[in-house]
């Protein structure tokens, strides 16, 4: 890792330097980090778009965010980070993007990423692009698991352009469907696509714009860079008032652009300014093709405007631009607006006038390269004249012009170039004076003499070096106080005096471990080992550094070297076990944990580690044993009780799981996770009052948890308290409006309430968020069935069937819809298709039976009844007798068919001892005939009555239903008003409720 900003290649700069030079950008980074961490902890996502021109520090901010999030203990284990820097190429579609994310996990050593390249290779062998996309998506989902994916991606505008509309929609669907992807992106301009309301990412991001640094902010930035590089004197100089003139010269040229500021910071500290001129030329020439390509794609009028603004520093009025570019006043306004929308220019209003200037100083300087006949070196010399006063330029020229002869050949050349560089900035009078006095300088015989001559009026102070031991002592004391930066300084001063001080290197290594700068830690620990290879603690610390760096094999090697020196170091065995766990080599992990226990059998954590390993292996009972063993040494570990509870749930030991959670609450009654777990397990156990008790408590502990609100909604729905259920589903949506489940819950409630239009509306909301959830569509089907919109039922069912052709229940819905539409043959075909998938589906069979009865097909009707006689219980049979058999039999059966089928059915029911189903369904079926008695003529009613009387004679249970049926025919069909009084008082009450009231409704 580089410990300098160089030319602002922030990708490779150490996080320590980046943090220290964040300066005025800190608030934006802190805000994005805070939101991302908060959302991740709550298992939700955060979408952010950072907009700024080239060279404005976007990579800097992204790298800082990466290191902060990577090292944030609150989300380590809850998140994985895909860091895709600005040089990411080759993304043509959504599959490419996912592969790039997976490779980013590998590149930065995300936990568990060691097998991803092999999986990507397998995916590449899938030839069908759709299947390949699903394959890669499954790799990504499997790798992330329950963790939030944080995608840090630069130049997102280019990525979206490459993805095109289809790829963008796939990415947006992925975000909605899995709700585990946070995107923190950067762009040079506000992306046109996301401003379009038809685009998938419209209003998707929280947008932040990086403004140019103001002058004082630029000064603070340069001072921070100097401080980060430990250029204390330079940092002090930058802070002094007399230095502001130099800084103003830099600011006028750079206009607060980060990249240019870093380049000119190098000027501040560079010994040879001429070399920086060449570097600056190279940077600008490297950028020229990019800007030229960008400008060449603009319309000609816009090209002229950009060129004019490039060659005129500062803001220019619209009228002035129109005149200089020969553009009509009625055209210039539109062209300037288009350039502003593209992010090319800024505009500022002063009174009635609007002034425009280029947004990127880099673009202006690239133009100046082409337009300046002397090249950028002349521009740089002009800057030099503004930066230095004439006295300083002259002294620098003298130093290099006359000091060259005292240098070696390679350095002499640098001195001569530097002298030539400063000579260009000298005015004619100074050149003449120096030329006149050159013999005075020619006679100088040493650099010291030259230096004394040039600076004879200035005092120079040499730094004193502290005693090595005193610095080492001071370093330890500072480290103990947590003053790590000061401690590092003391240790380094100690090493300068005594380079063989292995303990000082070890101390530096430990400090950098605490600072999580593993590369520096490894460097210093290796120096300690090189000096003293017999200290086991050195290797132990080295192994920890490798492990933090995800170099697990090297970590194990280091731990084993520690064991060779100290064979009883049980910590080394534990660390080896943990490292093998990371590698998923569970057998070796168990072996080394057990070796640790042989040395120290009372180690609580080792038993927990063993439990974790056995859990990962799927050996639940063994995991439970070790978790319980750990509690023998520490029975106050809430985390272990929760782990045990979850495992007991997995093996369906509900009571044991509840006991674990309650023990955890005895330790801390305010523990949210435990309280929530208890609410969930009681809900699964259909103990809704207990579930409510704990879920409400969990809500009081964390009212921002959408999961708690959603589960409260579910439990209240089960208790038929729809008002409360709706309240909590809505709260869940307030917390996470991107979650479809609360909408589904609301839809089901409205379905129960008979509010079918509202059911459909909520289902549509849910589908917008997650178009893959089958339950949502089924809810819509039930609503459309209730509304009698059977064409919609067909449409939705067939759509679902395309994705799930083996779903027998969809064939049932399609068959019923065709049946209700009178398309009997299509209905029969659909029911049969479902039965081919599952011949034991009794609902399909009875629905098919209903159609065969309507068709008076006696043989097929009998066959279905016989095939299903052993497959349903009394309750289901009574339901189907009422709805599918008696209804269709009485409604559509011919006289002969009614008698023959009834005779067969009654004998079969008696034989199979299903009479209770018959006596449960027969009264309701007869009541149904009476309710719609207008659909039957007198002869048919008489025939039904006679057949039933003949066939059911001898069954006492049939007497009252048949009596009520006969009375109903007389009362309702034959207008015999007194017929009702043939029934007893209790029978009349039942008749009124079952028939008369139903007819009124």
BELBEL-V103848 format. One record per helix or strand. SS is the DSSP state (a for helix, b for strand). FROM is the first residue (numbers start at 1). TO is the last residue. If there is no record, write none. Layout:
SS & FROM & TO
SS & FROM & TO
//
This chain:
b & 2 & 2
a & 10 & 12
b & 13 & 13
a & 15 & 20
a & 23 & 41
b & 47 & 51
a & 58 & 70
b & 76 & 76
b & 79 & 84
a & 94 & 107
a & 113 & 124
a & 129 & 144
b & 148 & 153
a & 156 & 178
b & 181 & 187
a & 193 & 195
b & 206 & 209
a & 215 & 228
a & 232 & 239
a & 241 & 254
a & 258 & 269
a & 273 & 296
a & 300 & 311
b & 316 & 317
a & 318 & 325
a & 329 & 341
b & 345 & 350
b & 353 & 358
a & 361 & 371
a & 376 & 387
a & 390 & 406
a & 409 & 425
a & 428 & 436
a & 438 & 442
a & 447 & 454
a & 468 & 480
a & 484 & 497
a & 502 & 514
a & 518 & 531
a & 536 & 548
a & 552 & 565
a & 570 & 582
a & 586 & 599
a & 604 & 616
a & 620 & 633
a & 638 & 650
a & 654 & 667
a & 672 & 684
a & 688 & 701
a & 706 & 718
a & 722 & 735
a & 741 & 752
a & 756 & 769
a & 774 & 787
a & 790 & 803
a & 808 & 820
a & 824 & 837
a & 842 & 854
a & 858 & 868
a & 874 & 892
a & 895 & 911
a & 915 & 931
a & 933 & 935
a & 938 & 951
a & 958 & 973
a & 977 & 982
a & 985 & 1000
//
